[in-house]
Amino acid sequence: MRTFRSFTLSILLFAFLLSARGGHIAETLSLSAGWNAVYLESTPDAPAPADFFADLPQVERVGCYESSVYSSLAQIASDGTSIAQKPAAFLVWERGKETDSTLKEILGGRVYFVYATAAAEKSFYGRPCCPQTSWQKSDGGFATVIGVSIPAGETVSSLVYFGEGPLGTDAAKKPHSVGGVSAAAPEFTQMMSFRGAPTLNGGTAYAFEGDSVADWPGVVRVTVPSSSGGLEFKSGVPLQSMEIANAGRTNRTLRVSLAPGELAGERVPPMQIFLKATGTSASKWVPFETHDFELAPGESRQIVLSVDITQIAPEGGEYAALVAVSDHSGTKMRVRVPVTVSAEGESEDSAAYPKGLWYGNVEVSQVDQMSDGVPVAAGGSMRLNAMVFIGADGVPKLMQRVNTGGRRISCVFPDLAHNALPATSGTFGDLLQFDWVVAEDAKDNPFRHAWHPDHAKGFAVTNRLALSWRTEDGESTWKYAPEEVTYGICTWTLGGLSGSGEITTRGTFALKRILPVLKMEE
């Protein structure tokens, strides 16, 4: 048994701090009389120690290292200069001495030493953090105290959980529990096991002696490129990404899943994940559910997520959930990331998908022989700009010109006499058809020449533009993607050009929603 009297443990648990929103998890803090070392995975909504421990009068003292001011492991910067190292700051809160206490917040992703005069228990909801633990060399004491994150009610062997880290297998079998009843300092006792390695509990912290320095959070490493520590989808932010990595020494299966927040009333948003299609090298957006990734030691994978806004009601709303990353290969380690979606309600400047202005092109590369009606490859291709607007009434209109942002946008379809041509039939995203006629005396009739007496009038030309959101095999191409680009097959049929009948051209189209508005100035 050892007693640590100077309270200078090097606890380095770096975690991303969370914003005011995000999916919550439920945690239970169980304390015994005397000293306890507990690991909190989440930050409570009321993080002030006096508030958090208000219903636990048994708690008299709480200590924690402030990881944000502790020295970086890096000693030399990329330019060759040395990095100034900061001293560790041990923060303490004492009941009745709040003014003098240095610990101001209870934050997730950290180990806390809690002294209680009697056994106590507290259940609460908080926003989870991604742990990043720095292991330090021992110097006459315990250099690292680290918590265990596994599903509630389960246990894990210390060798399985820590054996692939910087300790190695021998030291991983020798965790020390934290206890003692003297208010002066906690005691550290090596846990013994008659066979194998000691069993560890989730939410509890254990002390180790080590001889190396390393950043190692466990076999599961999750990195979120956001200062909030979560994935925040706001209006105008369609994509978010996170990185998962196998930080162990053996092959691992990391399971990534979307889970509901554990606080009542939190709704799971409709999420998508960008994955490679089975049997191909191409990637596509698929519903985000549960997905397994086989990763070699040190291998990482970028996880790209989006919100399917087509599944969100026009009135918008708030959503909160969790992305859980867990080791499916034995350690049971898990990391949970809070997800927040803030969807604005529909307005003139924020139209519900697919309303708004779509701009792109039609490229025809086939033409029929007029007699058999079957288009064949032409000698080349012709690309024409196209513009479709869907306003508040939901009716698609083929546009010839619009004014927006102080500039004028114009394109070929339709002719000058029909600036906003409503669809003749069909639905945007399925099969849409536009019909119009270029009159014999229209200014843009190609067979009219106003300055030639024999060509003051041309002859009427009928037009039918059909847009089909289907592949050659009949598979629908209509699916929301955050880049808001849609594509399919088009046919453009012209009549009146020859006495032999209609001419049909065929090709593809691609449109991008460039303005999510309900009104346009024509």
SULVEN-V582665 format. One record per pair of residues at least 12 apart in sequence whose ideal C-beta (glycine too) atoms are under 6 Angstrom apart, sorted by the first residue. I is the first residue (numbers start at 1). J is the second residue. Records with the same first field share a line. If there is no record, write none. Layout:
I=J  J
This chain:
1=187  189
2=188
3=185  187
4=185
5=185
9=142  145
10=136  143
11=65  111  145
12=67  70  134
13=67  109  110  111  131  133
14=67  132
15=109  129  131
16=129  130  224  229
17=229
18=43  127  228  229  230  338
19=228
21=340
22=127  230  320  338  340
23=261  266  320  321  322  338  339
24=125  261  262  263
25=42  128  262
26=125  262
27=42
28=123
29=122
30=121
31=114  116  120
32=119
33=118  119
34=179  180  181
35=115  178  179  180  186
36=114
37=111  113  178  205
38=112
39=111  147  203  205
40=108
41=108  128  149
42=108  126  127  128
43=107  108  126  127
44=124  126
47=105  106
49=93  103  106
50=98
52=106
56=120  122
58=116  117  118  120
59=114  116
60=95  115
61=94  115
62=93  112  114
63=92  113
64=91  103  110  112
65=88  90
66=89  91
69=86  89
70=88
71=85  86
73=134  213
91=103
108=126  129
109=129  131
111=145  147  205
113=186
115=183
125=263
127=338
128=336  338
129=229
130=222  224  335
131=217
132=217
133=146  217
134=215
135=166  210  214  216
136=213
137=211  213
138=209  210
142=207
143=210
144=208  210
145=205  207
147=205
148=200  202
149=334
150=202  332
155=199  201
156=200  332
157=197
158=172  175  197  198  200
159=172  173  197
160=330  331
161=331
164=219  248  249
165=216
166=212  214  216
167=208  210
173=197
174=190
175=191  198  206
176=188  190  207
177=189  191
188=207
218=333
219=247  248  252  327  331  333
220=325  327  333  335
221=245  247
222=244  325  335
223=243
224=242  337
230=338
231=339
232=340
233=307  341
234=342
235=344
238=306  482
239=306  482
240=305
241=302  304
242=303
243=300  302
244=301  325
245=300
246=295  297  299
249=297
251=296
252=295  327  329
253=292  294  328  329
254=293  295  325
255=292  326  328
256=291  325
257=290  324
258=271  288
259=322  324
260=321
261=320  321  322
266=320
267=319
268=321
269=307  319  341
270=308  311
271=288  305
272=285  288  306  308
273=288  305
274=304
285=481
306=482
307=341
308=480
309=353
310=353  480
312=343
314=346  352
315=345
316=343  344  345
317=343
318=342
319=341
320=340
321=339
322=336
323=337  339
324=336
348=518  519
349=517
350=516
351=516  517  518
354=428
355=390
356=513  515  516  517
357=389  514  515
358=388  511  513
359=387  514
360=386  510  511  512
361=383  385
362=384  386  490  509
363=381  383  507  508
364=382  505  507
365=378  381  507
366=378  506
367=505
368=504
370=500  501  503
375=504  506
384=412
385=411  412
386=411  413
387=399  411
389=520
391=518
392=518
395=422
396=423  428  432
397=420  422
398=413  414  421  434
399=420
400=414  419
402=520
403=521
414=436
415=438  444
416=444
417=442
418=436
419=522
420=522
421=434  436
429=469  478
430=469
431=468
432=467
433=466
434=465
435=464
436=463
437=460  462
438=461
439=460
440=457  458  459  460
441=457
445=458
447=459
459=496
460=496
461=494  496
462=495  496
463=494
464=493
465=492
466=491
467=490  509
468=488  489
469=488
484=513
485=512
486=511
487=510
489=508
490=507  509
491=504  506
492=505
